[in-house]
Amino acid sequence: MTKTVPQTEEITPAPGAAQQDKERAKGGGLLGLVTANLRTSGIYIAFVAIVALFAVLTGGDSLSPDNLTNMVLQYSYILVLAIGMVIVIIAGHIDLSVGSVVALTGAVSAVLVIQQGMPYWVGIVAALAVGIAVGAWHGLWVAYVGIPAFIVTLAGMLLFRGLTLQVLDNVSLSPFPREYGRIATGFLNGLLGGYGYDAFTLLIGAVAVAGYAVSGWRARTARIRYDQPVESLDLFLLKVVAVGVVVMAFAWQLAHSRGLPIVLIVLAVLVLVYGLVTTRTVFGRQVYAIGGNLPAAMLSGVKVKKVNFWIFVNMGFLAAIAGIIYSSRMNGAQPAAGEMFELDAIAAAFIGGAAVTGGVGTVVGAMVGGLIMAVMTNGMQLMGIEQQVQMVVKGLVLLLAVAFDVYNKRRAGASR
Amino acid sequence: MGNILEMRSITKTFPGVKALEDVNLAVRTGEIHAICGENGAGKSTLMKVLSGVYPAGSYDGEIVYDGDPVSFGGIRDSEQVGIVIIHQELALVPYLSIAENIFLGNERRGRAGLIDWNRAHSEAETLLRSVGLRENPETPVGQLGVGKQQLVEIAKALSKNVRLLILDEPTAALNDTDSEHLLGLLRDLRERGITCIMISHKLGEIITIADRVTVIRDGRTVETLDMAAGEVTQDRIIRGMVGRDLDSYYPERASHPGEEVLRVEDWTVWHPSQDRKVVDGAAFDVRAGEVVGIAGLMGAGRTELAMSIFGRSWGRNISGRLFVHGKEVRARSVPEAIDHGIAYATEDRKHYGLNLIEDIRRNVSAAALGKLSRRGWVNGNEETKVAEASRRSMNIKAPTVSSVVGKLSGGNQQKVVLSKWLYTDPEVLILDEPTRGIDVGAKYEIYTIINRLVADGKAVVVISSELPELLGICDRIYTLSAGRITGQLPVREATQENLMELMTQDKEVAA
């Protein structure tokens, strides 16, 4: 039937886009892939460059077993926050309150466990409950009352900081019992033995690499079955080998230090779960749809209020996890805990390619964005650079990352 | 009479595409010169070259203005010599007053560089009078209708001592009365010696007002027709635009209406913020295999009627009864409406229909993700297959389903919208202005798709401002005036004249 349609519309839409798509479809070499996807791959290149730069500047210290272990412990809670934050940002919102929520959840936990002497798991459950309640509070105002998230969470930032001071009676509480401290400072080590290195850590690393390769292969064969373009086999293998080398080198270094940090396992599970939630579930799709075009999402039958509500509940939940990890690492709760965390989490999301206007961003991107900040901060600390210089550098990196993003969009838009 | 403007062999290349190739345009002083062409033919690009949006050096060729070669580095340069462009999307600030908008970037300064408001307001009043707009210059522009905003734009152009006025689709968003007024004003300006270039899709309008027409196709000038030299008909212009005769604008279709699919009774909708009824006791029905048209002037409540039926997505205090296949249903939200087999393709696909930053695949699946998922997990491969099937059957011109929708042409975007709604497997499709802003060839394709749908037994409701379109594709046409259904005509009895009569009926009574 369509064959009878007259072919008058000869103008193919935006040949620039067509070309780009063709390149992607062809698979091309690594270079072709990189130039075609500069926007998405730029972040990884930048990450590798920054890691290499600080490895050189610190004479290899930044990649030492102990330092890598330290970095994991030191930045895990920011990365946890960034997972929730990037989802909030994709939907076109922002959350300024997460620092205060980290403090409040840690404080509630500390009061119950340290002051009241309850078992450590009561503290964890209570912190999660408080985080979810805070998220529901924000979700209620944003989704059902219709107040912009900027205002709601700015209010929340004050509100929950105030409650933290109230709960703690304005004093620090410490120390937690040992079990609680293990969450952030514990390691799995020596489970399978090993001479000077931890075999278990290496095994987990190998399992992760194998999982990556198998799932990648299955996705690839499925795409072939559905007659979709795939990257060339060489490129696929190259990617698997590259990921394998990086992961195993990382695991090797960890195994030489104190073993597998428990927070790393928590973080890996969260990244995996939320990576899948954002890309493969109906909920994830609806988040992108709301951020991309709100009225269109509404008229496509997306229950916008419900989705927005759960986005904030989820943010509260993840803020509580970050609060537990942070209080565990600090071995106590302080009134000023978590200040500026929201800015680090937001910066991670934007460096990782999320768009201020919503609809764009990935969990993995936010993780890499967070790691870029982490590697830079850690590297500068190792080099003994003063605090003030560190802040200036981090500020400039955030600005340049977003400028690069805007530049790329404009370049893509110019072909229209 | 000499030429005020000559553009000679203009060639403009974007990465990977020649938008303009060896285009020539000569405009005589004091004429209204129309430019016609399909969407994407290069009309807007040509005007952007002329006004300096694309600065000199970014294109090849020569622009001669007033006998001298010129090269503009930006809009300011071209405005300096009296060339002003008014874009299709108006560039007014809604919260600023009329006077502030008119003198924006060109403020009337008094002593010490401060703005002289008295002078600005009195000058604004003079300008408003000259464009026939009786409004207080202190009124915020956002409170004016589109027609009046268009006049403010022209007043703004006049304030810059315009000599060559360029209008891009000036009447696209206007109703007939406002269009008439605008065209009258253009004649007026011609009397005053202002030359005018007008880009328009409305060929009827061009024939009544233009002195000459230049037709552009695929980035090249095809011809310039002189209205005075002989009779220029719409068909003649269309032949130039598409490069051949369109034997028929509308594909043939045999009509076999079946069972009733949708019936609406006593449907009343109130305005969400004002205390008035926008739809008042409307009733209509559609059968399987039938295309039903809804004709009405702007503001008659067409879109409001459709959106309130589609899960109450517009208005408040909605009352009335809705029947699908003879059974009364409640559709209080969009998901419920979709479940009952109702689909609504909006008139504004960019703002309400599509996620422009996503690809074809995710737009096609957006309204029926449930069909592609199990326990909340989306089957991405199946989704690709569905989108690929739509791309082929709808003839969406894009290399793959991963192409970003924002980069497609209007006609192809509309096909994505239709694909999305077809995938929800609807009983009845309500298409609001399905061919707005898309070119002649793509329109024909959309009509063919509509025919295919009704041949498959779907029921289709088409809302359109273009009466010839409704007469060309519908089986029956309802007329809507001030929120009331004022008539119903089988298409063989309907003419533009009797429809228009019904569309304007009762207006005073209802108001």
Interface residues (C-beta under 8 A of the other chain):
Chain A: M1 T2 T4 V5 P6 Q7 T8 E9 E10 I11 T12 P13 A14 P15 G16 A17 A18 Q19 D21 K22 R24 A25 A222 R223 R225 Y226 D227 Q228 P229 R280 T281 V282 F283 G284 R285 Q286 Y288 A289 G292 N293 P295 A296 A297 M298 L299 S300 G301 V302 K303 G359 V360 A414 S415 R416
Chain B: F14 P15 G16 V17 E38 N39 G40 A41 D218 V242 G243 L246 P251 F310 G311 S313 S333 V334 P335 A337 I338 Y344 T346 H351 Y352 G353 L354 N355 L356 I357 E358 R362 S365 A366 A367 L369 G370 S373 G376 W377 V378 G380 N381 E382 T384 K385 E388 S393 M394 N395 K397 A398 P399 T400 S402 S403 V404 K407 L408 S409 G411 N412 K420 D439 V440 G441 A442 Y444 E445 T448 R452
